[in-house]
């Protein structure tokens, strides 16, 4: 089967000030050494992969003192030319929100401010004609109603239950408009049942692949960019007809991030889902 790739526009933030100075998820250990230069080189390789695939990469300027700003997916949710700004749960990341908001405003997006904690595309994923909205650790369930009002897509709440997979995009990746891959154990029984109904042909990841953030992947409908260490998941995706591209983001994984965390999809209109 030949898959169709769709040209994408992404927003990224160079990890100039990346560090692990605090712990706000189970991956983070401030006592573990971090190679900041290697983090930059790995990030540059990810950016080059996107460019080589023909995608457009926009960049937001990093801000000193905001080591997690590299995780651009948490900067907002952008669908059909509308940008929902964010409100972080943790005070360590709070100052990222106005920086991303200012970028959306300068870029000309129709801007909306969140009424509740909302950590952007880390927890809000467009899958065909529905929005999968994570909750349990970061984004508040109360934020989901506003998402539906702003974007006009039905919102399906996904209850996360494993703190290692604290954002939806660490437990589920959208492969195309009809297919997702996910780790069943990361979700509540009701959310697992909903996923089975919505995506009966989904790819199920193993815990081993999820533990290297293999599901924190980016797909254009044909090419799937994922952590190189997620070998079993990559094999399953190739069996389904996808082309996989492994990248090493081992330094950024020390803060709980992978390719998707570093990547915010900028959807201008319905044609660029």
JOMONOR-V933168 format. One record per backbone hydrogen bond with DSSP energy under -1.0 kcal/mol. CO is the residue of the C=O (numbers start at 1). NH is the residue of the N-H. If there is no record, write none. Layout:
BEGIN
co->{CO | CO}
nh->{NH | NH}
END
This chain:
BEGIN
co->{8 | 9 | 10 | 11 | 12 | 14 | 15 | 25 | 29 | 34 | 35 | 36 | 37 | 38 | 39 | 40 | 41 | 42 | 43 | 44 | 45 | 46 | 47 | 48 | 49 | 50 | 51 | 56 | 58 | 63 | 66 | 68 | 70 | 71 | 72 | 73 | 76 | 77 | 79 | 81 | 82 | 83 | 84 | 87 | 90 | 93 | 94 | 96 | 97 | 98 | 99 | 100 | 101 | 102 | 103 | 104 | 105 | 110 | 112 | 117 | 118 | 119 | 120 | 120 | 122 | 123 | 125 | 127 | 130 | 131 | 132 | 133 | 135 | 140 | 141 | 143 | 144 | 145 | 146 | 147 | 148 | 154 | 156 | 158 | 159 | 162 | 167 | 168 | 168 | 171 | 173 | 179 | 179 | 180 | 181 | 182 | 183 | 184 | 186 | 188 | 189 | 190 | 191 | 192 | 193 | 194 | 195 | 199 | 203 | 206 | 207 | 209 | 210 | 213 | 215 | 216 | 218 | 220 | 222 | 223 | 224 | 225 | 226 | 227 | 229 | 230 | 231 | 232 | 233 | 234 | 235 | 237 | 238 | 243 | 245 | 247 | 249 | 251 | 252 | 252 | 253 | 258 | 260 | 261 | 264 | 267 | 269}
nh->{56 | 266 | 58 | 264 | 60 | 16 | 18 | 28 | 32 | 36 | 39 | 40 | 41 | 42 | 43 | 44 | 45 | 46 | 47 | 48 | 49 | 50 | 51 | 52 | 53 | 55 | 54 | 10 | 12 | 66 | 69 | 71 | 72 | 74 | 75 | 121 | 121 | 84 | 82 | 110 | 79 | 112 | 77 | 118 | 93 | 96 | 97 | 100 | 101 | 102 | 103 | 104 | 105 | 106 | 107 | 109 | 108 | 83 | 85 | 140 | 87 | 122 | 123 | 124 | 169 | 134 | 132 | 130 | 127 | 156 | 125 | 158 | 160 | 143 | 144 | 147 | 148 | 149 | 150 | 151 | 152 | 131 | 133 | 135 | 188 | 165 | 170 | 171 | 172 | 183 | 181 | 175 | 176 | 203 | 173 | 205 | 186 | 187 | 161 | 192 | 193 | 194 | 195 | 196 | 197 | 198 | 199 | 202 | 182 | 210 | 211 | 214 | 213 | 216 | 217 | 260 | 225 | 6 | 243 | 220 | 245 | 218 | 247 | 230 | 231 | 234 | 235 | 236 | 237 | 238 | 239 | 242 | 241 | 224 | 226 | 228 | 253 | 254 | 255 | 257 | 256 | 262 | 263 | 73 | 11 | 81 | 272}
END
